[in-house]
Amino acid sequence: MRKEEFEARFAELVRSVGQARDNMGCIECIGCEGCQGCTFCRDSYRLVRCQYCVQCEDCTDCSHSHGCKSCLGCAHCQNCERCSHSAYLVRCIGLVHCTYCFGCVGLNRKDFHILNEPYDRRTYFAITQQLLRELGAHR
């Protein structure tokens, strides 16, 4: 196989997989497209083994999340992108192994942070509760 043939066949494979709209092995998913092995998700696209996710895209092994994109192994996250193995994040990007973070970017193994600044548990919840009301968020 020559480079040109490989590149052409690879591009065709990427295009065909990217256009898949059918769900495979999903249970009670509504309004989802291209999902695999998911349960009780809604209005999502290309999820894999996710549960109870809504309006998420390209996520794997996530649960109870809303509006997330390209997340891996996250739970109870909201409007996050490219986060992994984290929980209870809101509007975060690129977090790894974090919990209870709000508006953070690029953190690793952090808890109770707002805009990448640490807070004690009580202060974190007081501030984020107010922010969630003002932002009209889902929580």
Backbone as a chain_set.jsonl record, in Angstrom:
{"seq": "MRKEEFEARFAELVRSVGQARDNMGCIECIGCEGCQGCTFCRDSYRLVRCQYCVQCEDCTDCSHSHGCKSCLGCAHCQNCERCSHSAYLVRCIGLVHCTYCFGCVGLNRKDFHILNEPYDRRTYFAITQQLLRELGAHR", "coords": {"N": [[0.853, -1.17, 0.0], [0.569, 2.131, -0.842], [1.465, 5.49, 0.158], [-0.401, 7.441, -0.829], [-2.69, 5.89, -1.369], [-3.218, 4.909, 1.201], [-3.724, 7.37, 2.593], [-6.027, 8.286, 1.219], [-7.893, 6.205, 1.708], [-7.936, 6.273, 4.479], [-8.967, 8.891, 4.97], [-11.541, 8.557, 3.876], [-12.566, 6.628, 5.619], [-12.583, 8.048, 8.064], [-14.43, 10.051, 7.375], [-16.775, 8.504, 6.894], [-17.273, 7.262, 9.383], [-17.621, 9.518, 10.965], [-20.037, 10.411, 10.038], [-21.937, 8.72, 11.027], [-25.103, 8.129, 12.324], [-26.795, 6.488, 13.704], [-27.665, 5.05, 16.842], [-25.964, 2.696, 18.885], [-26.534, -0.094, 20.815], [-27.744, 1.318, 22.878], [-29.837, 2.357, 25.637], [-32.961, 3.635, 26.189], [-32.285, 6.226, 25.235], [-32.897, 9.479, 24.103], [-33.351, 11.521, 21.34], [-30.688, 11.391, 20.617], [-27.634, 10.959, 18.721], [-25.436, 8.805, 16.987], [-24.419, 7.487, 19.227], [-22.991, 5.102, 21.568], [-23.612, 2.327, 23.545], [-24.908, 3.685, 25.644], [-27.026, 4.926, 28.345], [-30.146, 6.32, 29.113], [-29.636, 8.936, 28.127], [-29.985, 12.248, 26.673], [-30.619, 14.219, 23.784], [-27.954, 14.265, 22.716], [-24.662, 13.775, 21.212], [-22.602, 11.447, 19.678], [-21.713, 9.947, 22.026], [-20.085, 7.673, 24.294], [-20.663, 4.914, 26.247], [-22.01, 6.444, 28.237], [-24.118, 7.818, 30.845], [-27.235, 9.198, 31.672], [-26.676, 11.74, 30.546], [-27.045, 15.004, 29.143], [-27.426, 16.963, 26.29], [-24.73, 16.675, 25.528], [-21.515, 16.125, 23.935], [-19.34, 14.062, 22.113], [-18.306, 12.667, 24.38], [-16.993, 10.283, 26.773], [-17.657, 7.597, 28.931], [-19.0, 9.152, 30.883], [-21.258, 10.606, 33.328], [-24.449, 11.878, 34.362], [-24.168, 14.531, 33.394], [-24.223, 17.784, 31.798], [-24.327, 19.563, 28.822], [-21.631, 19.183, 28.101], [-18.44, 18.762, 26.412], [-16.292, 16.577, 24.757], [-15.337, 15.195, 27.053], [-13.991, 12.9, 29.509], [-14.729, 10.246, 31.538], [-16.104, 11.758, 33.502], [-18.332, 13.137, 36.012], [-21.442, 14.572, 36.926], [-20.994, 17.098, 35.779], [-21.01, 20.349, 34.235], [-21.372, 22.143, 31.327], [-18.669, 21.856, 30.463], [-15.395, 21.36, 28.978], [-13.156, 19.077, 27.492], [-12.348, 17.828, 29.895], [-11.219, 15.423, 32.341], [-11.762, 12.478, 34.293], [-13.036, 13.697, 36.527], [-15.278, 15.498, 38.771], [-18.334, 17.246, 39.516], [-17.948, 19.764, 38.254], [-18.163, 23.069, 36.906], [-18.437, 24.923, 34.029], [-15.713, 24.502, 33.173], [-12.455, 23.941, 31.721], [-10.302, 21.57, 30.425], [-9.583, 20.183, 32.833], [-8.157, 17.778, 35.117], [-8.675, 15.004, 37.137], [-10.093, 16.472, 39.147], [-12.324, 17.975, 41.585], [-15.325, 19.733, 42.367], [-14.989, 22.382, 41.066], [-15.14, 25.609, 39.573], [-15.416, 27.449, 36.727], [-12.755, 27.043, 35.995], [-9.499, 26.485, 34.503], [-7.323, 24.169, 33.091], [-6.419, 22.801, 35.434], [-5.002, 20.325, 37.703], [-5.714, 17.65, 39.769], [-7.107, 19.174, 41.81], [-9.306, 20.657, 44.229], [-12.313, 22.381, 45.097], [-12.062, 25.008, 43.8], [-12.304, 28.249, 42.333], [-12.219, 29.963, 39.383], [-9.547, 29.162, 39.121], [-8.514, 29.677, 41.662], [-7.978, 28.696, 45.027], [-10.432, 27.756, 47.523], [-11.921, 27.448, 50.769], [-14.16, 24.8, 51.697], [-16.763, 25.683, 52.648], [-16.837, 28.428, 51.881], [-16.52, 28.132, 49.128], [-18.975, 26.865, 48.352], [-20.808, 28.855, 49.113], [-20.122, 31.029, 47.446], [-20.363, 29.862, 44.844], [-23.03, 29.098, 44.815], [-24.367, 31.553, 44.742], [-23.299, 32.534, 42.305], [-24.313, 30.611, 40.499], [-27.049, 31.16, 40.648], [-27.114, 33.781, 39.582], [-26.036, 33.367, 37.054], [-27.921, 31.757, 35.98], [-27.743, 28.981, 35.888], [-28.034, 25.339, 35.719], [-27.929, 23.926, 38.176]], "CA": [[0.0, 0.0, 0.0], [1.346, 3.359, -0.955], [1.009, 6.612, 0.988], [-1.595, 8.062, -1.411], [-3.823, 4.999, -1.15], [-3.489, 4.941, 2.63], [-4.345, 8.653, 2.943], [-7.377, 8.329, 0.648], [-8.743, 5.269, 2.432], [-8.078, 6.787, 5.85], [-9.892, 10.027, 4.914], [-12.876, 8.015, 3.659], [-12.98, 5.983, 6.865], [-12.892, 9.117, 9.013], [-15.671, 10.682, 6.926], [-17.921, 7.604, 7.069], [-17.535, 7.092, 10.815], [-18.108, 10.803, 11.443], [-21.417, 10.63, 9.6], [-22.821, 7.733, 11.652], [-26.179, 8.763, 13.091], [-27.518, 5.49, 14.482], [-27.16, 4.679, 18.161], [-25.715, 1.266, 18.975], [-26.52, -0.639, 22.159], [-28.214, 2.32, 23.852], [-31.118, 2.089, 26.283], [-33.761, 4.811, 26.545], [-31.682, 7.502, 24.842], [-33.869, 10.226, 23.312], [-32.777, 12.637, 20.605], [-29.231, 11.22, 20.528], [-27.139, 10.452, 17.447], [-24.092, 8.259, 16.952], [-23.998, 7.077, 20.572], [-22.756, 3.674, 21.736], [-23.631, 1.769, 24.891], [-25.353, 4.709, 26.607], [-28.342, 4.744, 28.942], [-30.916, 7.463, 29.595], [-29.084, 10.227, 27.687], [-30.905, 13.02, 25.844], [-30.151, 15.286, 22.905], [-26.496, 14.23, 22.729], [-24.048, 13.358, 19.965], [-21.369, 10.651, 19.733], [-21.296, 9.558, 23.374], [-19.738, 6.262, 24.457], [-20.855, 4.402, 27.609], [-22.434, 7.519, 29.147], [-25.413, 7.636, 31.497], [-27.945, 10.388, 32.132], [-26.07, 12.976, 30.035], [-27.958, 15.809, 28.34], [-26.79, 17.939, 25.407], [-23.276, 16.469, 25.552], [-20.968, 15.767, 22.631], [-18.03, 13.413, 22.076], [-17.871, 12.301, 25.73], [-16.867, 8.854, 27.023], [-17.731, 7.159, 30.332], [-19.471, 10.253, 31.735], [-22.613, 10.424, 33.841], [-25.169, 12.983, 34.984], [-23.551, 15.785, 32.97], [-25.052, 18.608, 30.917], [-23.648, 20.538, 27.977], [-20.176, 18.954, 28.085], [-17.849, 18.355, 25.141], [-14.994, 15.883, 24.759], [-14.934, 14.848, 28.423], [-13.725, 11.488, 29.717], [-14.832, 9.777, 32.915], [-16.557, 12.831, 34.394], [-19.68, 12.976, 36.559], [-22.102, 15.758, 37.468], [-20.322, 18.286, 35.248], [-21.904, 21.239, 33.51], [-20.747, 23.052, 30.357], [-17.21, 21.683, 30.539], [-14.752, 20.86, 27.771], [-11.87, 18.38, 27.586], [-12.009, 17.464, 31.279], [-11.196, 13.977, 32.516], [-11.743, 11.874, 35.623], [-13.384, 14.777, 37.453], [-16.691, 15.53, 39.142], [-18.919, 18.476, 40.041], [-17.316, 20.925, 37.633], [-19.043, 23.973, 36.163], [-17.738, 25.791, 33.075], [-14.268, 24.267, 33.274], [-11.805, 23.464, 30.506], [-9.042, 20.88, 30.553], [-9.248, 19.759, 34.193], [-7.873, 16.357, 35.279], [-8.771, 14.528, 38.522], [-10.524, 17.582, 40.007], [-13.717, 17.991, 42.032], [-15.864, 21.007, 42.83], [-14.3, 23.537, 40.486], [-16.081, 26.49, 38.872], [-14.732, 28.406, 35.869], [-11.309, 26.801, 36.055], [-8.856, 26.037, 33.267], [-6.028, 23.519, 33.141], [-5.985, 22.335, 36.756], [-4.789, 18.901, 37.897], [-5.841, 17.207, 41.163], [-7.498, 20.29, 42.674], [-10.675, 20.638, 44.732], [-12.855, 23.635, 45.627], [-11.419, 26.156, 43.158], [-13.099, 29.134, 41.474], [-11.3, 30.711, 38.528], [-8.21, 28.652, 39.455], [-8.12, 30.103, 43.01], [-8.521, 27.776, 46.033], [-11.334, 28.243, 48.564], [-12.351, 26.399, 51.68], [-15.424, 24.187, 51.265], [-17.916, 26.528, 52.971], [-16.788, 29.621, 51.032], [-16.753, 27.679, 47.759], [-20.403, 26.667, 48.127], [-21.499, 30.148, 49.233], [-19.87, 31.815, 46.234], [-20.9, 29.221, 43.645], [-24.493, 29.133, 44.875], [-24.735, 32.875, 44.249], [-22.957, 32.585, 40.883], [-25.258, 29.79, 39.755], [-28.318, 31.922, 40.548], [-26.928, 34.925, 38.684], [-25.771, 32.861, 35.703], [-29.069, 30.976, 35.53], [-27.272, 27.625, 35.598], [-28.967, 24.247, 35.994], [-27.837, 23.291, 39.493]], "C": [[0.901, 1.236, 0.0], [0.706, 4.458, -0.1], [-0.292, 7.209, 0.47], [-2.84, 7.211, -1.178], [-4.212, 4.992, 0.327], [-4.238, 6.211, 3.013], [-5.774, 8.739, 2.429], [-8.328, 7.422, 1.414], [-8.975, 5.726, 3.869], [-9.065, 7.944, 5.888], [-11.329, 9.548, 4.723], [-13.413, 7.349, 4.922], [-13.376, 7.014, 7.909], [-14.221, 9.778, 8.648], [-16.875, 9.793, 7.209], [-18.267, 7.398, 8.539], [-18.111, 8.38, 11.391], [-19.547, 11.088, 11.072], [-22.406, 9.652, 10.226], [-23.842, 8.429, 12.538], [-26.916, 7.778, 13.992], [-26.847, 5.266, 15.83], [-26.985, 3.164, 18.193], [-25.672, 0.843, 20.437], [-26.959, 0.335, 23.235], [-29.573, 1.934, 24.408], [-31.755, 3.412, 26.682], [-33.05, 6.146, 26.293], [-32.626, 8.198, 23.878], [-33.178, 11.407, 22.641], [-31.268, 12.568, 20.473], [-28.862, 10.679, 19.153], [-25.713, 9.936, 17.61], [-23.548, 7.819, 18.296], [-23.852, 5.562, 20.646], [-22.779, 3.298, 23.215], [-24.065, 2.744, 25.973], [-26.725, 4.367, 27.184], [-28.894, 6.073, 29.43], [-30.293, 8.824, 29.262], [-30.105, 10.93, 26.795], [-30.146, 14.054, 25.015], [-28.629, 15.395, 22.859], [-25.972, 13.611, 21.437], [-22.728, 12.647, 20.234], [-20.843, 10.428, 21.155], [-20.961, 8.071, 23.384], [-19.844, 5.899, 25.936], [-21.195, 5.503, 28.618], [-23.814, 7.212, 29.711], [-25.959, 8.978, 31.948], [-27.27, 11.706, 31.706], [-27.054, 13.684, 29.11], [-27.156, 16.854, 27.57], [-25.263, 17.882, 25.484], [-22.816, 15.986, 24.188], [-19.563, 15.174, 22.787], [-17.47, 13.097, 23.462], [-17.841, 10.78, 25.865], [-16.879, 8.596, 28.525], [-18.113, 8.288, 31.286], [-20.878, 9.948, 32.242], [-23.144, 11.721, 34.441], [-24.57, 14.353, 34.626], [-24.439, 16.493, 31.961], [-24.172, 19.574, 30.124], [-22.137, 20.378, 27.893], [-19.711, 18.484, 26.712], [-16.489, 17.716, 25.385], [-14.47, 15.606, 26.159], [-14.801, 13.336, 28.548], [-13.827, 11.16, 31.204], [-15.248, 10.838, 33.91], [-17.985, 12.575, 34.866], [-20.168, 14.297, 37.132], [-21.388, 17.048, 37.028], [-21.277, 19.076, 34.368], [-21.101, 22.201, 32.637], [-19.227, 23.035, 30.44], [-16.682, 21.142, 29.219], [-13.415, 20.213, 28.113], [-11.423, 18.111, 29.024], [-12.0, 15.945, 31.39], [-11.106, 13.594, 33.993], [-12.007, 12.907, 36.719], [-14.868, 14.742, 37.759], [-17.07, 16.893, 39.71], [-18.166, 19.721, 39.553], [-18.369, 21.763, 36.93], [-18.168, 24.901, 35.326], [-16.216, 25.71, 33.192], [-13.74, 23.719, 31.956], [-10.483, 22.8, 30.876], [-8.634, 20.498, 31.965], [-9.053, 18.244, 34.239], [-7.895, 16.017, 36.767], [-9.118, 15.668, 39.487], [-11.963, 17.371, 40.461], [-14.065, 19.385, 42.53], [-15.004, 22.186, 42.369], [-15.29, 24.306, 39.62], [-15.261, 27.489, 38.05], [-13.225, 28.26, 35.86], [-10.789, 26.274, 34.722], [-7.516, 25.384, 33.6], [-5.542, 23.021, 34.487], [-5.834, 20.817, 36.781], [-4.836, 18.593, 39.402], [-6.124, 18.361, 42.134], [-8.958, 20.129, 43.077], [-11.034, 22.031, 45.225], [-12.08, 24.859, 45.115], [-12.444, 26.933, 42.34], [-12.11, 29.993, 40.71], [-9.839, 30.44, 38.901], [-7.684, 29.101, 40.818], [-8.741, 29.163, 44.037], [-9.41, 28.485, 47.057], [-11.593, 27.109, 49.54], [-13.752, 25.961, 51.255], [-16.624, 25.115, 51.479], [-17.966, 27.761, 52.064], [-17.066, 29.259, 49.578], [-18.247, 27.564, 47.486], [-21.189, 27.971, 48.243], [-21.337, 30.966, 47.953], [-20.525, 31.169, 45.017], [-22.429, 29.185, 43.642], [-25.007, 30.469, 44.339], [-24.467, 32.99, 42.748], [-23.942, 31.79, 40.033], [-26.61, 30.497, 39.599], [-28.183, 33.046, 39.529], [-26.726, 34.492, 37.242], [-26.949, 32.066, 35.133], [-28.702, 29.548, 35.171], [-28.268, 26.587, 36.115], [-28.952, 23.723, 37.404], [-28.735, 23.94, 40.5]], "O": [[1.863, 1.333, 0.762], [-0.451, 4.352, 0.307], [-1.204, 7.459, 1.257], [-3.905, 7.727, -0.837], [-5.394, 5.06, 0.663], [-5.27, 6.146, 3.682], [-6.651, 9.222, 3.145], [-9.446, 7.825, 1.736], [-10.073, 5.584, 4.407], [-9.929, 7.975, 6.764], [-12.242, 10.085, 5.35], [-14.59, 7.497, 5.252], [-14.404, 6.863, 8.569], [-15.045, 10.035, 9.525], [-17.891, 10.273, 7.712], [-19.444, 7.365, 8.896], [-19.009, 8.326, 12.23], [-20.208, 11.907, 11.71], [-23.606, 9.755, 9.973], [-23.481, 9.227, 13.404], [-27.588, 8.187, 14.94], [-25.622, 5.289, 15.941], [-27.773, 2.433, 17.593], [-24.868, 1.361, 21.212], [-26.575, 0.184, 24.395], [-30.363, 1.268, 23.739], [-31.166, 4.206, 27.415], [-33.209, 7.089, 27.069], [-33.109, 7.578, 22.931], [-32.501, 12.196, 23.3], [-30.626, 13.592, 20.239], [-29.671, 10.021, 18.498], [-24.89, 10.554, 18.285], [-22.333, 7.782, 18.487], [-24.494, 4.826, 19.897], [-22.058, 3.876, 24.028], [-23.622, 2.628, 27.116], [-27.489, 3.61, 26.584], [-28.195, 6.85, 30.079], [-30.416, 9.765, 30.047], [-30.986, 10.285, 26.227], [-29.182, 14.669, 25.471], [-28.08, 16.492, 22.951], [-26.721, 13.006, 20.671], [-21.853, 13.17, 20.924], [-19.676, 10.69, 21.445], [-21.489, 7.303, 22.581], [-19.186, 6.512, 26.777], [-20.701, 5.477, 29.745], [-24.579, 6.443, 29.129], [-25.242, 9.791, 32.53], [-27.303, 12.682, 32.455], [-27.806, 13.037, 28.38], [-26.309, 17.543, 28.139], [-24.594, 18.915, 25.502], [-23.613, 15.501, 23.385], [-18.719, 15.717, 23.499], [-16.269, 13.249, 23.687], [-18.567, 10.072, 25.167], [-16.204, 9.282, 29.292], [-17.585, 8.357, 32.395], [-21.596, 9.135, 31.66], [-22.388, 12.544, 34.957], [-24.483, 15.232, 35.483], [-25.305, 15.874, 31.343], [-23.37, 20.31, 30.699], [-21.431, 21.353, 27.636], [-20.474, 17.891, 25.95], [-15.654, 18.244, 26.119], [-13.278, 15.77, 26.417], [-15.417, 12.583, 27.794], [-13.104, 11.723, 32.025], [-14.792, 10.823, 35.054], [-18.752, 11.881, 34.199], [-19.405, 15.045, 37.744], [-21.208, 17.969, 37.824], [-22.237, 18.528, 33.826], [-20.269, 22.965, 33.127], [-18.585, 24.085, 30.482], [-17.422, 20.542, 28.439], [-12.644, 20.736, 28.918], [-10.23, 18.167, 29.321], [-12.685, 15.257, 30.633], [-10.479, 14.271, 34.807], [-11.283, 12.973, 37.713], [-15.631, 14.043, 37.092], [-16.248, 17.594, 40.3], [-17.803, 20.599, 40.336], [-19.354, 21.231, 36.418], [-17.278, 25.574, 35.844], [-15.532, 26.728, 33.297], [-14.477, 23.114, 31.178], [-9.649, 23.396, 31.557], [-7.442, 20.489, 32.271], [-9.701, 17.508, 33.494], [-7.217, 16.663, 37.566], [-8.488, 15.8, 40.536], [-12.731, 16.67, 39.802], [-13.215, 20.113, 43.042], [-14.383, 22.883, 43.172], [-16.177, 23.713, 39.005], [-14.503, 28.282, 38.608], [-12.501, 29.247, 35.732], [-11.532, 25.7, 33.926], [-6.684, 25.964, 34.298], [-4.338, 22.835, 34.662], [-6.454, 20.109, 35.987], [-4.106, 19.186, 40.197], [-5.452, 18.497, 43.157], [-9.748, 19.533, 42.346], [-10.177, 22.771, 45.708], [-11.523, 25.632, 45.894], [-13.339, 26.348, 41.73], [-11.268, 30.668, 41.303], [-9.017, 31.353, 38.983], [-6.5, 28.915, 41.098], [-9.928, 28.855, 43.932], [-9.182, 29.642, 47.411], [-11.496, 25.938, 49.175], [-14.442, 26.682, 50.534], [-17.421, 25.305, 50.56], [-19.026, 28.098, 51.538], [-17.764, 29.99, 48.875], [-18.738, 28.105, 46.495], [-22.162, 28.157, 47.514], [-22.306, 31.526, 47.441], [-21.177, 31.859, 44.234], [-23.049, 29.237, 42.58], [-25.969, 30.507, 43.573], [-25.311, 33.488, 42.004], [-24.357, 32.247, 38.968], [-27.232, 30.433, 38.539], [-29.07, 33.231, 38.695], [-27.184, 35.161, 36.316], [-26.969, 31.741, 33.945], [-29.282, 28.967, 34.255], [-29.208, 26.907, 36.842], [-29.934, 23.099, 37.806], [-28.772, 23.52, 41.656]]}, "num_chains": 1, "name": "protein.A"}
